[in-house]
Amino acid sequence: MQPGMPVVSKSKNPIRVMTIDDHEIMRTGLRFVLLAFEDLELVGEAHRGSEAVRICQKVNPDVILVDLKMPGMDGIQTTVEIKAICPDVQVLILTSFHDPDLVRGAMQAGAAGYLLKDASKEDLASAIRAAHAGQTTICREAANDLLTVPAHSSVELTEREREVLLYLAQGMSNKEIGKQLHRSPFTVRHHVSQLIRKLDASNRAEVAAIAVERGLIS
């Protein structure tokens, strides 16, 4: 299992999964991969981003696997549209491509993770479960891409910021982190904002990925 692949317990109820890919062979392959896991259920497929939003509203998935390179609306714009209309749906990018702009764009759009299509079926299943649990999965190649953007050579974090960072990387919300640290969600939100600024990140998911890659947390 690659770094960034959280170990998440299986859900009692099947996780409802939808796929968006313009290649029929890829959609068929994913269909058979998902059949191998009892806790994952394929509930919808789309071959274009433009039809994905409509299907998403109809089938109500928990997690959507989105390709990046598609005709018309690409995966990043598709993610933006889906998150705007179905904010509770978790989007997991599944693509053959990666570079700093693509990875950063996907995370800014609200993706819960970034995986390459050569990932094993076990890693894909783990990433889907992680996304459903509110955790982030970013493959090594994509995480390395994030590190190519300008950032401070050394980052000084307070003890409290490191504590918040550890819980944030586990996928906890501000409210959950506050309970662990006996602090208000408002205070936690301030620490998260500081972490985003200090790590030159775009969002919480990118904070976690950069922190792990730089060894700020294990």
DRENNUBA-197390 format. One record per residue: residue in one letter; chain; x negated, y, z of N, C-alpha, C in turn. Coordinates in steps of 0.1 Angstrom, whole numbers, plus 5000, padded with zeros to 4 digits. Each point is the difference from the previous one (the first is absolute). Example, Ala and Ser with C-alpha at 12.3 -4.5 7.8 and 13.67 -1.06 7.14 Angstrom:
residues 2
[rec 'A'; 'A'; [4868; 4943; 5078]; [5009; 5012; 5000]; [4991; 5012; 5000]];
[rec 'S'; 'A'; [5004; 5011; 4993]; [4991; 5011; 5000]; [5008; 5011; 5008]];
This chain:
residues 218
[rec 'M'; 'A'; [4992; 4988; 5000]; [5008; 5012; 5000]; [4991; 5012; 5000]];
[rec 'Q'; 'A'; [5003; 5010; 4991]; [4992; 5012; 4999]; [5003; 5009; 5012]];
[rec 'P'; 'A'; [4990; 5009; 5003]; [5002; 5011; 5010]; [5013; 5008; 4997]];
[rec 'G'; 'A'; [5007; 5003; 5010]; [5012; 5008; 4998]; [5012; 4992; 4998]];
[rec 'M'; 'A'; [4998; 4986; 5001]; [5012; 4991; 5000]; [5004; 4997; 5014]];
[rec 'P'; 'A'; [5011; 5007; 5005]; [5004; 4997; 5014]; [5006; 4987; 5001]];
[rec 'V'; 'A'; [4999; 4994; 5012]; [5007; 4987; 5003]; [5013; 5003; 5006]];
[rec 'V'; 'A'; [5011; 4997; 4993]; [5013; 5004; 5005]; [5008; 4987; 5001]];
[rec 'S'; 'A'; [5007; 4999; 5011]; [5009; 4988; 5002]; [5011; 5000; 4990]];
[rec 'K'; 'A'; [5005; 4988; 4996]; [5010; 4999; 4990]; [5014; 5005; 5006]];
[rec 'S'; 'A'; [5008; 5006; 4991]; [5013; 5005; 5004]; [5010; 4988; 5001]];
[rec 'K'; 'A'; [5009; 5001; 5010]; [5010; 4990; 5001]; [5010; 5000; 4988]];
[rec 'N'; 'A'; [5003; 5011; 4996]; [5009; 5002; 4988]; [4991; 5002; 4988]];
[rec 'P'; 'A'; [5003; 4995; 4988]; [4992; 5002; 4988]; [4998; 5015; 4997]];
[rec 'I'; 'A'; [4988; 5003; 4997]; [4997; 5014; 4996]; [5004; 5002; 4985]];
[rec 'R'; 'A'; [5009; 5009; 4998]; [5006; 5002; 4986]; [4990; 5008; 4992]];
[rec 'V'; 'A'; [4995; 4994; 4989]; [4990; 5005; 4991]; [5005; 5003; 4986]];
[rec 'M'; 'A'; [4995; 5011; 4995]; [5004; 5004; 4986]; [4986; 5002; 4993]];
[rec 'T'; 'A'; [5000; 4997; 4987]; [4988; 5002; 4992]; [5003; 5010; 4988]];
[rec 'I'; 'A'; [4990; 5008; 4997]; [5000; 5009; 4989]; [4988; 4999; 4992]];
[rec 'D'; 'A'; [5001; 4994; 4988]; [4988; 4998; 4991]; [5005; 4999; 4986]];
[rec 'D'; 'A'; [4994; 5006; 4990]; [5004; 5000; 4987]; [4996; 4987; 4992]];
[rec 'H'; 'A'; [4992; 4992; 5007]; [4996; 4987; 4993]; [5008; 4989; 5006]];
[rec 'E'; 'A'; [5008; 4993; 4991]; [5008; 4989; 5004]; [4993; 4989; 5006]];
[rec 'I'; 'A'; [4988; 4997; 4995]; [4991; 4989; 5005]; [4997; 5003; 5015]];
[rec 'M'; 'A'; [4997; 5012; 5003]; [4996; 5004; 5014]; [5013; 4999; 5009]];
[rec 'R'; 'A'; [5011; 5004; 4995]; [5012; 4999; 5008]; [5004; 4985; 5003]];
[rec 'T'; 'A'; [4998; 4992; 4990]; [5002; 4985; 5001]; [4991; 4994; 5010]];
[rec 'G'; 'A'; [4987; 5004; 4999]; [4990; 4995; 5010]; [5003; 5004; 5014]];
[rec 'L'; 'A'; [5004; 5012; 5002]; [5004; 5005; 5013]; [5012; 4992; 5006]];
[rec 'R'; 'A'; [5009; 4997; 4991]; [5012; 4993; 5003]; [4997; 4986; 5006]];
[rec 'F'; 'A'; [4990; 4993; 4994]; [4996; 4987; 5005]; [4991; 5001; 5013]];
[rec 'V'; 'A'; [4992; 5011; 5001]; [4992; 5002; 5012]; [5009; 5002; 5012]];
[rec 'L'; 'A'; [5011; 5008; 4998]; [5009; 5003; 5012]; [5008; 4987; 5004]];
[rec 'L'; 'A'; [5002; 4991; 4990]; [5007; 4988; 5004]; [4992; 4991; 5009]];
[rec 'A'; 'A'; [4987; 5002; 5000]; [4992; 4992; 5009]; [5001; 5004; 5015]];
[rec 'F'; 'A'; [5006; 5011; 5003]; [5001; 5004; 5014]; [5015; 5001; 5004]];
[rec 'E'; 'A'; [5003; 4993; 5011]; [5014; 4999; 5004]; [5005; 5014; 5006]];
[rec 'D'; 'A'; [4990; 5008; 5004]; [5005; 5013; 5006]; [5000; 5011; 4990]];
[rec 'L'; 'A'; [4998; 4997; 4988]; [5001; 5011; 4989]; [5010; 4996; 4990]];
[rec 'E'; 'A'; [5009; 5010; 4996]; [5011; 4997; 4991]; [5000; 5011; 4989]];
[rec 'L'; 'A'; [4999; 4995; 4988]; [5001; 5010; 4988]; [5014; 5003; 4998]];
[rec 'V'; 'A'; [5003; 5013; 5000]; [5014; 5005; 4999]; [5002; 5009; 4988]];
[rec 'G'; 'A'; [4989; 5004; 4993]; [5002; 5008; 4988]; [4987; 5002; 4992]];
[rec 'E'; 'A'; [5002; 5002; 4987]; [4988; 5003; 4992]; [5004; 5011; 4990]];
[rec 'A'; 'A'; [4989; 5008; 4997]; [5002; 5011; 4990]; [4987; 5000; 4991]];
[rec 'H'; 'A'; [5002; 5004; 4988]; [4989; 5001; 4991]; [4996; 5014; 4997]];
[rec 'R'; 'A'; [5007; 5009; 5005]; [4997; 5015; 4998]; [5003; 5007; 5013]];
[rec 'G'; 'A'; [4992; 5010; 5003]; [5003; 5008; 5011]; [5013; 5007; 5000]];
[rec 'S'; 'A'; [5004; 5004; 4988]; [5013; 5007; 4998]; [5012; 4992; 5005]];
[rec 'E'; 'A'; [4999; 4987; 4998]; [5012; 4991; 5004]; [4998; 4995; 5015]];
[rec 'A'; 'A'; [4988; 5002; 5005]; [4997; 4995; 5013]; [5008; 5006; 5011]];
[rec 'V'; 'A'; [5002; 5013; 5000]; [5008; 5008; 5010]; [5014; 4995; 5000]];
[rec 'R'; 'A'; [5006; 4998; 4989]; [5014; 4995; 4999]; [5001; 4986; 5006]];
[rec 'I'; 'A'; [4991; 4991; 4997]; [5000; 4987; 5005]; [4997; 4999; 5015]];
[rec 'C'; 'A'; [4991; 5009; 5004]; [4997; 5001; 5014]; [5012; 5003; 5009]];
[rec 'Q'; 'A'; [5008; 5010; 4995]; [5012; 5003; 5007]; [5010; 4989; 5001]];
[rec 'K'; 'A'; [5000; 4992; 4989]; [5009; 4989; 4999]; [4997; 4988; 5009]];
[rec 'V'; 'A'; [4987; 4996; 5000]; [4996; 4987; 5007]; [4994; 5003; 5014]];
[rec 'N'; 'A'; [4997; 5012; 5003]; [4996; 5004; 5014]; [4988; 4991; 5005]];
[rec 'P'; 'A'; [4989; 5001; 4993]; [4988; 4992; 5004]; [4993; 5006; 5013]];
[rec 'D'; 'A'; [4992; 4992; 5006]; [4992; 5005; 5011]; [4986; 5005; 4995]];
[rec 'V'; 'A'; [4995; 4993; 4991]; [4987; 5003; 4994]; [5000; 4999; 4985]];
[rec 'I'; 'A'; [4994; 5010; 4993]; [5000; 4999; 4985]; [4985; 5000; 4996]];
[rec 'L'; 'A'; [4997; 4990; 4991]; [4987; 4999; 4994]; [5000; 5009; 4987]];
[rec 'V'; 'A'; [4992; 5010; 4999]; [5000; 5009; 4989]; [4987; 5000; 4992]];
[rec 'D'; 'A'; [5001; 4998; 4987]; [4988; 5001; 4991]; [4997; 5015; 4998]];
[rec 'L'; 'A'; [4988; 5003; 4997]; [4997; 5014; 4997]; [5001; 5004; 4986]];
[rec 'K'; 'A'; [4995; 4992; 4991]; [4999; 5004; 4986]; [5013; 4994; 4993]];
[rec 'M'; 'A'; [5010; 5009; 4998]; [5012; 4996; 4993]; [5004; 5011; 4990]];
[rec 'P'; 'A'; [5006; 4996; 4989]; [5005; 5011; 4991]; [5011; 5009; 5006]];
[rec 'G'; 'A'; [4999; 5012; 4996]; [5010; 5009; 5006]; [4996; 5005; 5014]];
[rec 'M'; 'A'; [5008; 4997; 5009]; [4997; 5004; 5014]; [4990; 4990; 5006]];
[rec 'D'; 'A'; [4988; 5005; 5004]; [4990; 4991; 5005]; [5003; 4996; 5015]];
[rec 'G'; 'A'; [4991; 4992; 5006]; [5002; 4995; 5013]; [5000; 5010; 5011]];
[rec 'I'; 'A'; [4992; 5010; 4998]; [5000; 5011; 5011]; [5013; 5008; 5000]];
[rec 'Q'; 'A'; [5004; 5004; 4988]; [5013; 5008; 4999]; [5012; 4991; 5004]];
[rec 'T'; 'A'; [4999; 4987; 4997]; [5010; 4991; 5004]; [5001; 4999; 5015]];
[rec 'T'; 'A'; [4988; 4999; 5006]; [5000; 5000; 5015]; [5006; 5012; 5006]];
[rec 'V'; 'A'; [4997; 5012; 4994]; [5006; 5013; 5005]; [5015; 4999; 4999]];
[rec 'E'; 'A'; [5005; 4996; 4989]; [5015; 4999; 4998]; [5006; 4990; 5009]];
[rec 'I'; 'A'; [4994; 4989; 5002]; [5006; 4990; 5009]; [5000; 5005; 5015]];
[rec 'K'; 'A'; [4989; 5006; 5004]; [4999; 5004; 5014]; [5010; 5012; 5002]];
[rec 'A'; 'A'; [5003; 5008; 4990]; [5009; 5011; 5001]; [5014; 4995; 5002]];
[rec 'I'; 'A'; [5004; 4989; 4993]; [5014; 4995; 5001]; [5002; 4989; 5010]];
[rec 'C'; 'A'; [4989; 4992; 5001]; [5001; 4989; 5010]; [4988; 5001; 5009]];
[rec 'P'; 'A'; [5000; 5009; 5009]; [4988; 5003; 5009]; [4996; 4988; 5009]];
[rec 'D'; 'A'; [5009; 4991; 5003]; [4997; 4989; 5009]; [4993; 4989; 4993]];
[rec 'V'; 'A'; [5000; 5000; 4987]; [4994; 4989; 4992]; [4985; 5002; 5000]];
[rec 'Q'; 'A'; [4992; 4990; 5002]; [4986; 5000; 5000]; [4995; 4997; 4986]];
[rec 'V'; 'A'; [4991; 5008; 4995]; [4994; 4997; 4986]; [4986; 4995; 5002]];
[rec 'L'; 'A'; [4997; 4989; 4993]; [4987; 4995; 5000]; [4995; 5000; 4985]];
[rec 'I'; 'A'; [4989; 5007; 4997]; [4995; 5001; 4987]; [4993; 4987; 4997]];
[rec 'L'; 'A'; [5003; 4994; 4988]; [4993; 4988; 4996]; [4996; 5002; 4985]];
[rec 'T'; 'A'; [4987; 5002; 4998]; [4995; 5005; 4988]; [4987; 4993; 4996]];
[rec 'S'; 'A'; [4996; 5002; 4987]; [4987; 4996; 4996]; [4989; 5011; 5000]];
[rec 'F'; 'A'; [5005; 5012; 5003]; [4991; 5012; 4999]; [4998; 5006; 5014]];
[rec 'H'; 'A'; [4989; 5006; 5001]; [4997; 5009; 5012]; [4989; 5010; 4997]];
[rec 'D'; 'A'; [5002; 5012; 5005]; [4990; 5010; 5000]; [5005; 5010; 5010]];
[rec 'P'; 'A'; [4992; 5010; 5005]; [5003; 5009; 5010]; [5014; 5007; 4998]];
[rec 'D'; 'A'; [5002; 5005; 4987]; [5012; 5007; 4997]; [5012; 4991; 5002]];
[rec 'L'; 'A'; [5000; 4988; 4994]; [5011; 4991; 5001]; [5003; 4996; 5014]];
[rec 'V'; 'A'; [4990; 4997; 5008]; [5002; 4995; 5014]; [5005; 5012; 5008]];
[rec 'R'; 'A'; [4994; 5011; 4999]; [5004; 5012; 5008]; [5015; 5004; 4996]];
[rec 'G'; 'A'; [5002; 5000; 4987]; [5014; 5003; 4995]; [5010; 4991; 5005]];
[rec 'A'; 'A'; [4997; 4987; 5001]; [5010; 4990; 5005]; [5003; 5002; 5014]];
[rec 'M'; 'A'; [4989; 5003; 5008]; [5002; 5002; 5015]; [5008; 5013; 5002]];
[rec 'Q'; 'A'; [4997; 5010; 4993]; [5007; 5013; 5001]; [5015; 4998; 4997]];
[rec 'A'; 'A'; [5003; 4991; 4990]; [5013; 4998; 4996]; [5008; 4993; 5011]];
[rec 'G'; 'A'; [4994; 4994; 5009]; [5007; 4993; 5011]; [4998; 4985; 5000]];
[rec 'A'; 'A'; [4991; 4995; 4992]; [4998; 4985; 4999]; [4995; 4995; 5014]];
[rec 'A'; 'A'; [5004; 4988; 5003]; [4996; 4994; 5013]; [4988; 4991; 4998]];
[rec 'G'; 'A'; [4995; 4999; 4988]; [4988; 4992; 4998]; [4996; 5000; 4985]];
[rec 'Y'; 'A'; [4988; 4994; 4998]; [4995; 5000; 4986]; [4992; 4987; 4998]];
[rec 'L'; 'A'; [5005; 4992; 4991]; [4994; 4987; 4998]; [4997; 4998; 4985]];
[rec 'L'; 'A'; [4990; 4992; 4997]; [4997; 4997; 4987]; [5006; 4986; 4996]];
[rec 'K'; 'A'; [5003; 4999; 4987]; [5007; 4988; 4995]; [4992; 4987; 5001]];
[rec 'D'; 'A'; [4988; 5001; 5003]; [4992; 4988; 5002]; [5000; 4995; 5014]];
[rec 'A'; 'A'; [5008; 5006; 5009]; [5001; 4996; 5014]; [5006; 4986; 5000]];
[rec 'S'; 'A'; [4997; 4992; 5010]; [5005; 4987; 5002]; [5015; 5001; 5004]];
[rec 'K'; 'A'; [5008; 4989; 4998]; [5014; 5001; 5004]; [5001; 5001; 5015]];
[rec 'E'; 'A'; [4991; 4995; 5008]; [5001; 5002; 5014]; [4997; 5014; 5004]];
[rec 'D'; 'A'; [4991; 5007; 4994]; [4997; 5014; 5003]; [5012; 5009; 4995]];
[rec 'L'; 'A'; [5006; 4996; 4989]; [5012; 5008; 4996]; [5011; 4998; 5010]];
[rec 'A'; 'A'; [5003; 4988; 5004]; [5010; 4997; 5010]; [4998; 5008; 5013]];
[rec 'S'; 'A'; [4987; 5000; 5004]; [4996; 5007; 5012]; [5003; 5015; 4999]];
[rec 'A'; 'A'; [4996; 5005; 4988]; [5002; 5015; 4998]; [5015; 5003; 5000]];
[rec 'I'; 'A'; [5008; 4992; 4994]; [5015; 5002; 5000]; [5005; 5000; 5014]];
[rec 'R'; 'A'; [4996; 4991; 5008]; [5004; 4999; 5015]; [4995; 5012; 5007]];
[rec 'A'; 'A'; [4988; 5005; 4997]; [4994; 5011; 5007]; [5008; 5013; 4996]];
[rec 'A'; 'A'; [5004; 5001; 4987]; [5007; 5012; 4996]; [5014; 5000; 5007]];
[rec 'H'; 'A'; [5006; 4989; 5001]; [5013; 4998; 5006]; [5000; 5004; 5015]];
[rec 'A'; 'A'; [4988; 4998; 5006]; [4998; 5003; 5014]; [4995; 5014; 5002]];
[rec 'G'; 'A'; [4999; 5008; 4990]; [4995; 5013; 5001]; [4985; 5002; 5000]];
[rec 'Q'; 'A'; [4993; 4989; 4997]; [4986; 5001; 5000]; [4994; 5002; 4986]];
[rec 'T'; 'A'; [4988; 5004; 4999]; [4993; 5003; 4987]; [4990; 4990; 4996]];
[rec 'T'; 'A'; [5000; 4996; 4987]; [4991; 4991; 4995]; [4993; 5007; 4988]];
[rec 'I'; 'A'; [4987; 5001; 5000]; [4993; 5006; 4989]; [4988; 4991; 4997]];
[rec 'C'; 'A'; [4999; 4995; 4987]; [4989; 4991; 4997]; [4987; 5007; 5000]];
[rec 'R'; 'A'; [4989; 4992; 5001]; [4987; 5006; 5002]; [4997; 5010; 4989]];
[rec 'E'; 'A'; [5003; 4997; 4987]; [4996; 5008; 4989]; [5007; 5014; 5001]];
[rec 'A'; 'A'; [5013; 5000; 5004]; [5008; 5012; 5001]; [4994; 5008; 5012]];
[rec 'A'; 'A'; [4997; 4993; 5011]; [4995; 5007; 5012]; [4987; 5007; 4996]];
[rec 'N'; 'A'; [4991; 4993; 4993]; [4988; 5007; 4995]; [5002; 5012; 4992]];
[rec 'D'; 'A'; [5011; 4999; 4991]; [5003; 5012; 4992]; [5004; 5012; 5009]];
[rec 'L'; 'A'; [5007; 4997; 5011]; [5003; 5011; 5009]; [4988; 5007; 5006]];
[rec 'L'; 'A'; [4989; 4992; 5001]; [4988; 5006; 5007]; [4992; 5008; 4990]];
[rec 'T'; 'A'; [5004; 5000; 4987]; [4992; 5008; 4990]; [5005; 5015; 5000]];
[rec 'V'; 'A'; [5011; 5003; 5007]; [5005; 5014; 5001]; [4991; 5007; 5010]];
[rec 'P'; 'A'; [4998; 5013; 4998]; [4992; 5008; 5010]; [5005; 4998; 5014]];
[rec 'A'; 'A'; [4991; 4998; 5009]; [5004; 4999; 5014]; [4988; 5004; 5009]];
[rec 'H'; 'A'; [5003; 5003; 5013]; [4989; 5003; 5009]; [4990; 4988; 5001]];
[rec 'S'; 'A'; [4987; 5003; 5000]; [4991; 4989; 5001]; [5001; 4993; 5014]];
[rec 'S'; 'A'; [5003; 5008; 5010]; [5002; 4994; 5013]; [5013; 5006; 5006]];
[rec 'V'; 'A'; [5007; 4991; 5006]; [5013; 5004; 5006]; [5000; 4999; 5015]];
[rec 'E'; 'A'; [5003; 5011; 5007]; [5000; 4999; 5014]; [5015; 4999; 5005]];
[rec 'L'; 'A'; [5003; 4989; 5006]; [5013; 4999; 5005]; [5000; 5000; 5016]];
[rec 'T'; 'A'; [5011; 5005; 5005]; [5001; 5000; 5015]; [5004; 4986; 5004]];
[rec 'E'; 'A'; [4999; 4997; 5013]; [5004; 4987; 5005]; [5015; 4997; 4997]];
[rec 'R'; 'A'; [5008; 5010; 5002]; [5014; 4999; 4998]; [5003; 4997; 4985]];
[rec 'E'; 'A'; [4993; 5008; 4991]; [5002; 4998; 4986]; [4996; 4985; 4996]];
[rec 'R'; 'A'; [4990; 4995; 5006]; [4996; 4986; 4997]; [5011; 4990; 5004]];
[rec 'E'; 'A'; [5006; 5003; 5012]; [5011; 4991; 5005]; [5012; 5001; 4990]];
[rec 'V'; 'A'; [5003; 5012; 4996]; [5011; 5002; 4991]; [4997; 4993; 4986]];
[rec 'L'; 'A'; [4988; 5001; 4996]; [4996; 4994; 4987]; [5001; 4985; 5001]];
[rec 'L'; 'A'; [4996; 4994; 5011]; [5001; 4985; 5001]; [5015; 4996; 4999]];
[rec 'Y'; 'A'; [5009; 5006; 5007]; [5014; 4996; 4999]; [5006; 5004; 4986]];
[rec 'L'; 'A'; [4996; 5011; 4995]; [5005; 5004; 4986]; [4996; 4989; 4990]];
[rec 'A'; 'A'; [4988; 4995; 5001]; [4995; 4990; 4991]; [5008; 4987; 5001]];
[rec 'Q'; 'A'; [5006; 4998; 5011]; [5009; 4988; 5002]; [5014; 5002; 4995]];
[rec 'G'; 'A'; [5002; 5012; 4994]; [5013; 5002; 4994]; [5011; 5006; 5010]];
[rec 'M'; 'A'; [4995; 5005; 5012]; [5010; 5005; 5009]; [5005; 5014; 4997]];
[rec 'S'; 'A'; [5012; 5003; 5003]; [5006; 5013; 4998]; [4995; 5009; 5011]];
[rec 'N'; 'A'; [5002; 5014; 4998]; [4996; 5009; 5011]; [5007; 4997; 5013]];
[rec 'K'; 'A'; [5012; 4996; 4999]; [5008; 4997; 5012]; [4994; 4988; 5007]];
[rec 'E'; 'A'; [4996; 4990; 4993]; [4994; 4987; 5005]; [4986; 5003; 5006]];
[rec 'I'; 'A'; [4993; 5009; 4993]; [4986; 5003; 5005]; [5002; 5008; 5013]];
[rec 'G'; 'A'; [5010; 5009; 5001]; [5002; 5008; 5012]; [5003; 4991; 5012]];
[rec 'K'; 'A'; [5008; 4990; 4998]; [5003; 4991; 5011]; [4987; 4993; 5005]];
[rec 'Q'; 'A'; [4992; 4996; 4991]; [4987; 4993; 5004]; [4991; 5010; 5008]];
[rec 'L'; 'A'; [5000; 5012; 4996]; [4991; 5010; 5006]; [5006; 5009; 5010]];
[rec 'H'; 'A'; [5014; 4998; 5002]; [5007; 5008; 5010]; [4999; 5015; 4996]];
[rec 'R'; 'A'; [5002; 5002; 4987]; [5000; 5014; 4995]; [5013; 5002; 4991]];
[rec 'S'; 'A'; [5004; 5012; 4998]; [5012; 5003; 4992]; [4997; 4998; 4985]];
[rec 'P'; 'A'; [5010; 4997; 4992]; [4998; 4999; 4986]; [4994; 5012; 4994]];
[rec 'F'; 'A'; [5004; 5012; 5005]; [4995; 5013; 4996]; [4984; 5000; 5001]];
[rec 'T'; 'A'; [4996; 4996; 5012]; [4985; 5000; 5003]; [4993; 4990; 4990]];
[rec 'V'; 'A'; [5006; 4989; 4998]; [4994; 4990; 4991]; [5000; 5005; 4986]];
[rec 'R'; 'A'; [5010; 5007; 4996]; [5001; 5006; 4986]; [4988; 5010; 4998]];
[rec 'H'; 'A'; [4997; 5007; 5011]; [4989; 5010; 4999]; [4987; 4992; 4998]];
[rec 'H'; 'A'; [4998; 4989; 5007]; [4987; 4993; 4999]; [5000; 4993; 4986]];
[rec 'V'; 'A'; [5011; 4996; 4994]; [5000; 4994; 4987]; [4996; 5011; 4990]];
[rec 'S'; 'A'; [5006; 5012; 5001]; [4996; 5011; 4991]; [4985; 5003; 5001]];
[rec 'Q'; 'A'; [4995; 4999; 5012]; [4985; 5003; 5001]; [4992; 4989; 4993]];
[rec 'L'; 'A'; [5005; 4987; 5001]; [4993; 4989; 4994]; [5000; 5002; 4984]];
[rec 'I'; 'A'; [5012; 5004; 4995]; [5001; 5002; 4986]; [4991; 5011; 4995]];
[rec 'R'; 'A'; [4999; 5010; 5008]; [4991; 5011; 4996]; [4985; 4996; 5001]];
[rec 'K'; 'A'; [4996; 4994; 5011]; [4986; 4996; 5002]; [4995; 4990; 4990]];
[rec 'L'; 'A'; [5009; 4991; 4996]; [4996; 4989; 4991]; [5003; 5004; 4985]];
[rec 'D'; 'A'; [5005; 5012; 4998]; [5003; 5005; 4987]; [5009; 4991; 4992]];
[rec 'A'; 'A'; [5010; 4995; 5008]; [5010; 4990; 4994]; [5013; 5007; 4996]];
[rec 'S'; 'A'; [5008; 4993; 4993]; [5013; 5005; 4995]; [5011; 4997; 5009]];
[rec 'N'; 'A'; [4999; 4988; 5007]; [5011; 4995; 5008]; [4995; 4990; 5010]];
[rec 'R'; 'A'; [5009; 4994; 5008]; [4996; 4991; 5010]; [4994; 4987; 4994]];
[rec 'A'; 'A'; [5005; 4996; 4989]; [4995; 4988; 4994]; [4985; 5002; 4996]];
[rec 'E'; 'A'; [4997; 5011; 4994]; [4986; 5003; 4996]; [4991; 5002; 5012]];
[rec 'V'; 'A'; [5005; 5005; 5011]; [4993; 5002; 5012]; [4995; 4986; 5005]];
[rec 'A'; 'A'; [5009; 4990; 5000]; [4997; 4987; 5005]; [4990; 4993; 4991]];
[rec 'A'; 'A'; [5001; 5002; 4987]; [4991; 4993; 4990]; [4986; 5006; 5001]];
[rec 'I'; 'A'; [4999; 5013; 5001]; [4987; 5007; 5002]; [4993; 4996; 5013]];
[rec 'A'; 'A'; [5008; 5000; 5010]; [4995; 4997; 5014]; [4994; 4986; 5000]];
[rec 'V'; 'A'; [5007; 4990; 4994]; [4995; 4986; 5000]; [4987; 4999; 4992]];
[rec 'E'; 'A'; [5000; 5006; 4988]; [4989; 4999; 4991]; [4988; 5007; 5006]];
[rec 'R'; 'A'; [5002; 5011; 5007]; [4988; 5007; 5006]; [4996; 4994; 5014]];
[rec 'G'; 'A'; [5007; 4990; 5004]; [4996; 4994; 5013]; [5004; 5008; 5012]];
[rec 'L'; 'A'; [5010; 5009; 4998]; [5004; 5008; 5012]; [5009; 4991; 5009]];
[rec 'I'; 'A'; [5006; 4990; 4994]; [5007; 4990; 5008]; [4997; 4986; 4994]];
[rec 'S'; 'A'; [5002; 4990; 5007]; [4997; 4986; 4995]; [5013; 4995; 4993]];
